[in-house]
Amino acid sequence: MNRGRLGVIAFACSIVAGGVAAQTTSMTVIASGLNGPRGLKFGPDGNLYVAEAGTGGTNGTVGTCDQVPSPVGPYTGGKTARISMIRPDGTRSTVVDQLPSSQDSLGDILGVADIAFIDGQLYAALAGGGCSHGNPDIPNAVIKVDRDAGTWQQVADLSQFVMHHPAAHIQPADFEPDETFYGMIAARDTLYVVGPNHGQVLEVKQNGHIRQLIDISATQGHIVPTAIAANGGTFHVGNLNTFPIMPGTSQILDISRKGEILHAMPGFTTVVGLAYRNHRPYAVELSTEPGNPAPGAGKVVRLSDSGAIEDVATGLTLPTALTFGPDGNLYVSNFGAAGPGSGEIVQIALGSSE
């Protein structure tokens, strides 16, 4: 099975949440009942904002446009994705909803992939949009969200860009015409979005201009890049890799502002989230057992002072993203690629020296 994608594989969506089964005593569930929580960031108001994949839909587009090959395709779409806000007391409210969500033939769901803030303005990257995902009226895009009005407007059409700027190395049996965008960050008033299926990192200006920062597939092949972070003047991109999982075969790539790979940090497994603290990388690993993703096999890891990869939190199930909070703790989307309603946000308490 040569797949590497998020929402991950069909059986993952059938896992029922039973709370955190963790070996780490410092983990606390602060929100639950979410529909495929993916990227998450704290806003200027101190609240946590979470991108949710949604529940898919029933609209099909077979015969209308290019489809994702079987057995993954075709997709069916609907307007069930949303962005939620989680207050410090754990209560959830909807910031904006009726965003494109899509479910493939194996049960995997795509929707809102990630979010970022620039000068207090909320932006989101859509992964469930586009005709090949059953949502022909809304492409995969970067959108700008009015948090007060609960409305949004398109900033940049990512579907159109990748169709007109193909990557060097594609996987024909697993090709996504509209991409399956995943990680997004804001750096120097510019957004950077990662495309796992094509292997590109795109730079998106606030005026909607798009350019390719780097085509990772050109030198690395189909490694399924997912997570992106910035540390100093360098970007860092982690990759999921293809299935079946082979522990230790994922890496974190250091990429210059000019789009050059500077260094590769190997030894990771299924990286789907990445953040830096004190110039030290923390990574979310979707599942660390060989084979297919397994319940309880997700981790948060980091580099030790000696350069070894060490566990921070274990026992997670299909975690999909992480971010540092203003309190210095980590927040993780858990059960992020599981069934609708099973998603949760977990706080991982870190000491001040960590």
C-alpha positions in Angstrom: 0.0 0.0 0.0 1.9 3.0 -1.3 -0.2 5.8 0.2 0.7 8.7 2.4 -2.0 11.2 2.9 -4.2 13.0 5.4 -7.1 12.1 6.4 -5.0 9.1 6.6 -6.5 5.8 5.6 -10.0 4.5 5.7 -9.9 2.5 9.0 -8.5 5.5 10.8 -11.9 7.2 10.4 -13.7 4.4 12.2 -11.7 4.7 15.4 -13.9 5.8 18.3 -12.4 8.3 20.8 -12.1 7.0 24.3 -10.0 9.9 25.7 -6.3 10.1 25.9 -4.5 6.8 26.5 -1.2 8.3 27.4 1.9 7.3 29.3 2.5 11.0 30.0 0.8 12.2 33.2 0.9 15.9 32.1 -1.6 15.6 29.3 -5.1 17.1 29.7 -8.0 17.0 27.3 -9.3 20.6 27.1 -11.9 20.2 24.3 -13.7 17.3 22.6 -16.4 16.5 20.1 -14.5 18.0 17.2 -14.8 16.9 13.5 -11.3 16.1 12.4 -9.2 18.8 14.1 -6.2 19.7 12.1 -4.1 22.9 12.3 -4.4 25.1 15.4 -3.1 28.4 16.5 -3.7 30.9 19.3 -5.2 34.2 18.3 -4.4 37.7 19.5 -7.3 37.4 21.9 -5.7 34.5 23.7 -8.2 31.9 22.5 -7.3 28.8 20.5 -8.5 28.5 16.9 -8.8 25.1 15.3 -9.3 24.1 11.7 -11.7 21.2 11.3 -12.0 18.8 8.4 -15.8 18.4 8.8 -17.9 15.4 7.8 -17.7 15.3 4.0 -20.8 15.4 1.9 -22.7 13.7 -0.9 -22.1 15.8 -3.9 -20.3 14.0 -6.7 -18.5 15.3 -9.8 -17.8 12.2 -11.8 -17.9 13.1 -15.5 -17.5 16.8 -14.8 -13.8 17.0 -14.1 -10.6 14.9 -13.6 -11.1 12.6 -10.6 -8.6 11.1 -8.1 -7.9 7.5 -9.3 -9.5 4.5 -7.6 -9.4 3.2 -4.9 -8.9 6.6 -3.3 -11.3 8.4 -5.6 -13.8 9.5 -6.4 -14.6 12.0 -3.7 -17.9 13.4 -2.6 -18.2 16.9 -1.1 -20.3 19.2 1.0 -20.1 22.3 3.1 -19.4 20.8 6.5 -15.9 22.0 7.4 -15.5 24.9 9.9 -13.1 26.8 12.1 -13.8 26.7 15.9 -12.6 28.8 18.7 -11.8 27.2 22.1 -11.9 29.5 25.1 -9.6 28.8 28.2 -12.5 27.1 29.9 -12.8 24.6 27.1 -16.1 25.9 25.6 -16.2 25.8 21.8 -17.9 28.3 19.4 -18.0 28.4 15.6 -16.0 31.2 14.0 -17.0 30.3 10.4 -18.7 27.3 8.9 -20.1 25.9 5.7 -16.6 25.5 4.3 -15.8 22.8 1.8 -15.3 19.3 3.1 -14.7 16.1 1.1 -14.6 12.4 1.8 -12.8 9.9 -0.5 -13.9 6.4 -1.3 -11.9 5.0 1.6 -13.5 7.3 4.2 -10.8 9.8 4.6 -12.0 13.4 5.1 -10.4 16.7 4.1 -11.7 20.2 5.0 -10.0 23.2 6.5 -6.3 22.2 6.8 -4.6 24.9 8.8 -4.9 28.5 10.0 -2.5 31.4 10.7 -2.7 35.0 11.9 -1.1 38.1 10.3 -1.6 41.3 12.3 -4.6 39.9 14.0 -6.2 38.8 10.8 -7.2 35.1 10.5 -6.3 33.2 7.4 -7.1 29.5 6.5 -5.9 27.0 4.0 -8.6 24.8 2.4 -7.9 21.2 1.5 -11.5 19.9 0.8 -12.3 22.3 -2.0 -12.1 21.9 -5.8 -14.0 19.9 -8.4 -12.1 16.7 -7.9 -13.2 16.8 -4.2 -16.9 17.2 -5.0 -16.9 21.0 -4.4 -16.7 22.6 -7.8 -17.9 26.0 -6.6 -15.0 26.5 -4.1 -11.4 25.7 -5.0 -8.7 24.8 -2.6 -7.6 28.2 -1.5 -6.2 30.5 1.1 -9.1 32.5 2.6 -9.4 35.5 4.9 -11.9 35.1 7.7 -13.8 37.9 9.4 -14.0 36.6 12.9 -16.7 39.1 14.0 -19.1 38.5 11.1 -18.4 34.8 10.6 -17.7 35.3 6.9 -14.8 34.8 4.6 -13.3 35.8 1.2 -10.9 34.1 -1.1 -7.4 35.4 -1.2 -5.6 33.0 -3.5 -6.8 30.1 -5.7 -4.4 27.2 -4.9 -6.2 24.7 -7.0 -5.7 26.8 -10.1 -2.0 27.4 -9.3 -1.0 23.7 -8.9 -2.8 22.8 -12.0 -0.8 25.3 -14.0 2.4 24.8 -12.1 2.9 21.0 -11.8 5.5 19.4 -9.6 8.4 17.6 -11.0 7.6 14.2 -9.5 4.0 13.0 -9.2 2.5 9.7 -8.1 0.0 8.8 -10.9 -1.9 6.2 -8.9 -2.4 8.7 -6.0 -2.6 12.0 -7.9 -4.8 14.8 -6.5 -5.7 17.4 -9.1 -6.7 20.0 -6.5 -4.0 18.9 -4.0 -4.5 18.0 -0.3 -3.0 21.0 1.4 -1.9 20.5 5.0 0.4 22.8 7.0 0.4 26.6 6.8 2.4 29.3 8.7 2.7 33.1 8.6 6.3 34.5 8.3 7.2 38.1 7.6 3.6 39.0 6.7 3.5 36.2 4.1 1.8 32.8 4.2 3.5 29.5 3.4 1.4 26.4 2.5 2.6 22.8 2.1 1.1 20.5 -0.5 1.7 16.8 0.5 0.5 15.1 -2.6 2.5 17.2 -5.2 5.3 18.0 -2.8 5.4 21.8 -3.2 5.7 24.6 -0.7 3.8 27.7 -1.9 4.3 31.3 -0.9 1.1 33.3 -0.7 1.1 37.1 -0.3 -1.8 38.9 1.3 -2.7 40.4 -2.1 -3.2 36.9 -3.5 0.0 36.5 -5.4 1.3 32.9 -5.4 4.7 31.5 -6.2 6.4 28.2 -5.6 9.0 28.5 -2.8 10.3 25.0 -3.5 9.3 21.8 -5.2 10.5 19.2 -2.7 9.6 16.3 -5.0 12.2 17.4 -7.5 15.0 16.2 -5.2 13.2 14.0 -2.6 10.6 12.2 -4.7 7.1 11.5 -3.2 7.9 11.9 0.5 4.6 13.6 1.4 5.7 16.9 3.1 3.2 18.0 5.7 4.2 20.3 8.5 6.0 23.6 8.3 7.6 25.9 10.9 10.0 28.8 10.8 12.9 29.3 13.1 15.1 32.3 12.6 15.7 32.8 8.9 15.0 29.2 8.0 11.9 27.1 7.2 11.6 23.6 8.4 9.4 21.0 6.7 8.5 17.6 8.1 7.2 14.7 6.0 4.7 11.9 6.6 6.2 9.5 4.0 4.2 6.7 2.3 2.5 3.7 3.9 3.2 1.1 5.1 5.0 3.0 7.9 8.7 2.3 8.4 9.8 3.9 11.7 12.6 6.3 11.5 12.3 7.1 7.8 10.8 10.6 8.0 12.8 13.7 8.3 12.8 17.4 8.9 14.2 19.5 6.1 15.8 22.8 6.6 14.9 25.1 3.7 16.3 28.6 3.1 14.2 31.6 2.3 15.4 31.2 -1.3 13.9 27.7 -1.5 17.1 25.6 -1.1 17.4 22.5 1.0 20.2 23.2 3.5 20.1 20.2 5.7 18.1 17.0 6.5 17.4 15.8 10.0 16.5 12.1 9.8 15.2 9.6 12.2 11.6 10.7 12.7 8.4 8.8 11.9 5.2 10.1 10.1 5.7 13.8 11.0 2.4 15.8 10.7 3.1 18.7 13.1 6.1 20.9 13.8 6.9 23.8 16.2 10.1 25.3 17.6 10.9 26.4 21.1 14.3 27.8 22.1 15.5 26.7 18.6 14.6 23.1 19.4 12.1 21.2 17.2 9.0 19.5 18.6 7.3 17.2 16.2 3.9 15.3 16.2 4.2 11.8 14.8 1.0 10.4 13.6 1.8 6.7 14.4 5.1 5.2 15.2 4.5 1.5 14.8 5.4 -0.3 11.6 2.6 -1.0 9.1 -0.6 1.1 9.2 -1.5 3.8 11.7 -2.5 2.3 15.0 -4.5 3.7 18.0 -2.3 4.9 20.8 0.9 4.9 18.7 1.1 8.7 18.1 3.7 10.8 19.8 5.2 14.2 20.4 8.9 14.1 20.2 11.8 16.6 20.3 15.5 16.9 20.0 17.5 16.5 23.2 20.5 18.6 24.0 22.7 15.8 22.7 20.8 15.8 19.4 18.9 12.6 20.1 15.1 12.3 19.4 13.3 11.9 22.7 9.7 11.4 23.7 7.7 14.2 25.1 4.2 12.6 25.1 3.1 9.1 24.0 -0.2 7.3 23.7 -1.8 9.7 21.3 -4.2 8.4 18.6 -3.9 9.9 15.1 -2.6 13.3 16.3 -2.5 15.8 13.4 -1.0 19.1 14.5 0.5 21.0 17.4 1.2 24.6 18.6 2.7 26.3 21.6 0.3 28.3 23.8 1.0 31.7 25.5 1.3 29.7 28.7 4.4 27.8 27.3 2.5 24.5 27.0 1.9 22.4 23.9 -1.5 21.9 22.4 -2.2 19.0 20.1 -5.1 18.0 17.8 -5.7 14.4 18.9 -8.0 11.9 17.0 -7.5 14.4 14.2 -7.9 11.8 11.5 -10.5 9.7 13.3 -14.3 9.8 12.8 -16.4 12.9 13.1 -17.1 14.0 16.6 -14.2 12.1 18.1 -11.6 14.9 17.8 -10.1 16.5 20.8 -7.5 19.1 21.8 -4.9 18.0 24.4 -2.7 20.2 26.5 0.7 18.9 27.3 2.3 20.7 30.2 6.0 21.5 29.8 8.4 22.8 32.5 9.9 26.2 32.1 13.3 24.6 31.2 11.9 22.5 28.4 
